[in-house]
């Protein structure tokens, strides 16, 4: 868990340093609630967040994301999954109120199953979402996806989530101003 926390802090510091530019940035903060059905069996849940910065003048964002929960729906003390990653997302509008996004997130995961199975390793999560603009920068979307763990099929499987996000636009001044 210390390795996961250290990785999260390191990536967050890098993104904060990259954000000091004299331009307008779009940012997005998401709260995710997902049901997951992994190879270990059972239906579990994870809760998490995503913080994204958009590349100026493009619908592409990059950021940091983290999730924690129970992969099979049992007690999180003996049955848990923690994921941290760097999502890259392309999003846009299908109509004035209907939105979509396509994303991929390479990352790192650590988990335990109540039967004694432990996993630590590299993951790749792909997702697609379709949702609605609520107004004032708020959006809600349904987000199916697939979490793939490279070294343990017990921790690979489908995810089904609801994402609530807040998208903002702000002007960032450089350090020399």
C-alpha positions, 0 to 999 in steps of 0.5 A: 500500500505504501508503494501505491501511495508513493506512486500516487503522490509522485504522479500528482506532483508531476501533474501539478508542475506541468499545470503552470502554463500561461493558457486556458485549461479545461479540467475535469474531476470525476467521482466513479462508482463501479460494479465489477465482475472479475475472474475471481467470481462474484460481483464486487464494487469499487469507488474512486476518482479521476482528475484530468487536464485537457490538452489545449484546443483538443478533446483529449485529456490525461490525468490521474485516477484511483479506485478502491473496493471489494472485487467480489463484494465481501468484507474489504479487510480480506477482499480488496482491490486498489488501482491507481493509473494515468487515464487518457480520454477522448470525449465529445458531444453526440448532441447538445445534451448527449456526451461520450468518452473513450478512455484507456488507463494503464496503471498499477493494482494491488489486491487480496481475495479472501481465499488467500490470493494476492496480486500486485501488478500492471493493469490496463483498463479500457472504457467507453461512456455515454451520458448527459450534460446536466448544466453548470459543468456537471455531467453524469454518464454510464461507463462500461469497461474492462479491467485487464491485469497482466499477471493474474486473471482473477483480477481481470474482468468487466466493470459497469459504472456511473460517473459524475463529473465536473468540467471547468475552464480556468486561465492559469498564469505562468510563474513569471507573471 
